[in-house]
Amino acid sequence: MALQIYNTFSRRKESFETLESGRVSMYCCGVTVYDYCHLGHARSYVVWDTIRRYLEWRGYAVRYVQNFTDIDDKILKRAIQESSTMTAVSEKYIAAYFEDMARLNIREADDYPRATHTIDGIQRLIHELEQKEVAYASQGDVYYAVRQFPDYGKLSGRKLEDMKSGASGRVEEDPDAPKKRDTADFALWKGAKPDEPFWESPWGKGRPGWHIECSAMLRDRFGDSIDIHVGGGDLVFPHHENEIAQSEAATGKPLARYWMHNGMVNVGGVKMSKSLGNFTTIRQFVDEGGVDPMVLRLF
């Protein structure tokens, strides 16, 4: 029986056909490393570990890549709280991630690119988007002009008029609105603020935006297109929508043949998340709750 996959993009099951016969390229959006992983992360990475293993059982050679976001406002905020540095905070929680996933018998990815290790690729991609006139510099920042990408919204089904804070909870208000040509535009490069880490760039000292990081890391490891792009359902909009806009505007090719998303772990009808503070970490649940990690995985 032919393998079928439910594709978020088409909102239906489709026969699975890979770019290269017998091989699967699979990219997963990983954690932003500023805290311990919670049960929502456990659900997500158990799901993709299971699917990866199943594809291998079906005879495919799977290359599975999962990134770490190791430069982000939340990491910098945690570094200030702990009188530490961005690098120290990232390394601490990357190590904790591997400990937690090992207890859940989640196999390691084939590669773990980091945003801070992909700065050259990020800057190259931003430059390409500028050349194609879908990105513009403004007061030390660089923004993606979403209205220059006619297919914007094709993954989530949202209209530009609906664009607002994503389900990820990363956007509460927009202090950068005066720099933008359109309120829907999003940052590709952020000018450095006092006492923040930064990299030199053609636009001045700064750091990458969240969305461009994944587009660049995926491209660095796989090229222009992959078979399966996976992640949590909360990433469909805006993160994955913006990845598509960035990558496809640059290459003219589909970023992924199939988009797959896992559901959320809910607490009182609301998704478990660090930003809402309604989370239980994996280590709390296992150690303080006395739960065997394999029981959690099975559940």
N, C-alpha and C positions, 0 to 999 in steps of 0.2 A: 504494500500500500504506500502510495506517495506521501511524503511528509508534507503537512500543511502547517502554516504559522499564521496566527492572527496578527495582522499588520495594523498598527495604530494609524498609519498614514492613509490606508484605504478603508479602514474600519470594517474589515472583513477578513476571513481566512483565505490564504493564498497558497498555491503550491510552491514549495521551497525549491528555488533554483539558484545556485551559487554563481558568482562571477567566474570562478575557476573550478572546473570539475573536481569534486572530491575534497575541496578545501573550503573552510569557512573563516572569514575574517569577522571578528566580533569585538566591538568596543563598548566598554561600560563606563559611565560617569561615576567616578569614585567620590570619596569623602573629602570635605573641607576639614583639614586637620587642626581643630582648635579645642576638641573635647573628646571624651570617650564615646565609642559607638553605642547606640541604643538599640532597642528591639526592632525599630523600623529598619535600621541598617542590617540587622541580622536577617530579617525577612528578605530584603532586597538581594543580599549577596548569597543567601542560601538558594533563592530562586535561580539566579544566573549560574551558580555553580552546578545546580541540578540540570539545567538546560545544556550547559557546556558538556557535562558528562554524558547526557543523553545523545547529543549530536555525535560525540566520539563513539558511543556504543553503536550508533547507526552506521559507523564506518567513515565519518568525516575526519579529516585532519583539521583541528580547530586551533587557530591562533587567537588567543584571548588577551586583550589589553585593557587595563583599568588604571585610570589616572589618579594622582593625588593633587588636589588644589592646595598649594602651600604658600600662596600669597593672596590675601583677602582681607577685607575690613574687619571681619570677625576674628581672624588670627591676630591682627595688629591690636585689636581691643583687648584680647586675652593676654597678649604680651605686656601691655601696659598694666593690666590688673595684677599680673604676676611679677612685675618688675623684671621682665625677661626680654627676650628678643624673638622676632618672628621665626628665625631659624630654630631656636631652641624649642619653642612651642610646637612647631611642625614636627621636628624629630621625635619629641616626646610622644605625640599622639599617633604618628606613623608607627612607631614601635608598639604602642598599645593596640593599634588596629591589627597588626600581624598576630599578636598574642590572642586577641579575641577570636579572630577568624580561624586560627589553628585549633582552638578548643571546639569550634563548631564543625570541624573537619571540612572546611572550605579550602579547596586547593588554591595555591597561589597562582596569580595571573602569569602569563608568559613575559609580561613587561609591565612596569609601573612608571610611566613617564610623569614628570613633575612640571608644573607650570614654570617654576624658577629655572629649570634646566632647558626650557624651550623658548627663551626670550628672543633669540635670533629668528627662529621660525615665526614667532608671533609678530615681530616687527616686519618681517618680509611679507606676511599675509596682509597686514594692515596697509603696507605700501601698495600692494597689488590692488586692494580695494579703493585706495585713493586714485590710482591710475585709471580705474574703471568708473570713477566718479560716483561711487556709492558710499564713500567715506569722506569726511572733511575735518580739518583741524580747526580748533576754536579755543583760544586762550590757554594753550598748553595741553588741552585734551584733544582726543580724536573721537568722532562719533560716526556711527553707521546711520546712513539716511534711509530709513526703512521704506519710504515712498518711492525710492529708486529701484526697489526690488518688487516687481509686480505680483509675484507669487507669495508675498509675505502673508502668513496665516494659514498656509495650505496644510500644515501638520495638525494644528490645534483647531482649525475651523473658525478661529476668531477673526474679527474685523479690526482694522486699525483703531476704529473709534472705541473698541472695547479694551484697548491696551491700558493696563494699569498694573499695580503691584502683582507680581507673580505669586503663585501658591507657595513658592519657596520662602516667602517672607523676607526677602533681601531688600525690598524697596518700601520704605515707610513714607518718605516725602522726597522731593527732588530738588535739592539745593542747586543743582547744575542746570536747571531749566533755562536760565537766561543765556547760557552758552549754546543752546541747541537751536537748530532751524525749525525743528518740529518736536513737540513734547514726546512723541513716540520714539524718537531716536535714542540709541543706547551707546554707552561708552565702549570703545575699543582700547583706548589708552587714556590713563588718568595722570594729569600733572602731579608732581610730587608735592605733598604737604610737609610742613615743618616736622622734623624728627621721624619721618617715615623712610623706610628703605626705598631705594629707587634705582633705575637703570638709565644710562644715557640712551638717547634716541634722537631721530631727526626732528622730533616735536618738543624736545627738551627733556629734562629729567622727569621720570615718572615710572609707572608700572601698568601692567595689562589689566583690562577689564575681565570679568569672569567668563563671559561667553567665548571670547576670542581664544582663550586658553585651550579649550577642548577642540576647537576647530584646528588649531595649529598642532596640538599633540597628536590628534588622530591622523592628520595629514603627514606628520613626521614619521609615524610608525607604519602607515598603510598606503599612503598615496591619496588620490583624489576620491575614491569610492570604496565602500566596504559592503559586506553582506548584511550584517545585523548591527544596529545601534540600539543599546539597551540602557535602561535607567528607571528611576522611580517615576510613578505617574505624575508627581508634582513637578517634574522637569519638562513636561510636554510644552508648557508655556510658562515663562518666556525662554528658558534656556535652550531647549532643542529647536524651537522655532528660530531662535537667533543663530544657532549653529548652522542650520540649513541656509539661512539668508547669507551668512558670511561665506561659507564654503562654496555654495553653488554660484554665488555672484562671482567668485574668484575663478572657479574652474569650468563652469558651464556644464557640470556633470552632477547627477544625483549623488548626494552624500552617502546615502544608505539605501539598499534595496528593501530592507525590512526594518521597521521600528517596533520595538517591544518594550512594554512598560509594566512594572509590577505595581500591585495595589498597596495601599497604605495600612499600617497598623494604627487603629483608631483607639482613642481613649475618650469615653463619653461622647462618641460621635464626632470627635475632632482628631485629625491626624496627629500622631506622635511626632514632635519635632523639638529640636533644641531651642529654636527661637520662641516657641510657646512655653517652654519650661515644663511640659507635661510628659517628660520622657523618663524611662527607666533604662539605665545602661545594661549592657550584656553582663558585665561583671557583677553589678548589683544583683541582677536577677539570678545568676548562677551561684554566686558565692554567698550572698546574704539570704537568698531564697532557698538555697540548698537544692537547686534543680540540676540534674545531670544535663550537660550541654547537648547530648544526643536526644534527650527528651524535647528540648527547645527546638532543635533542628527538625525533628519529626513533626512537632506541632505546627 
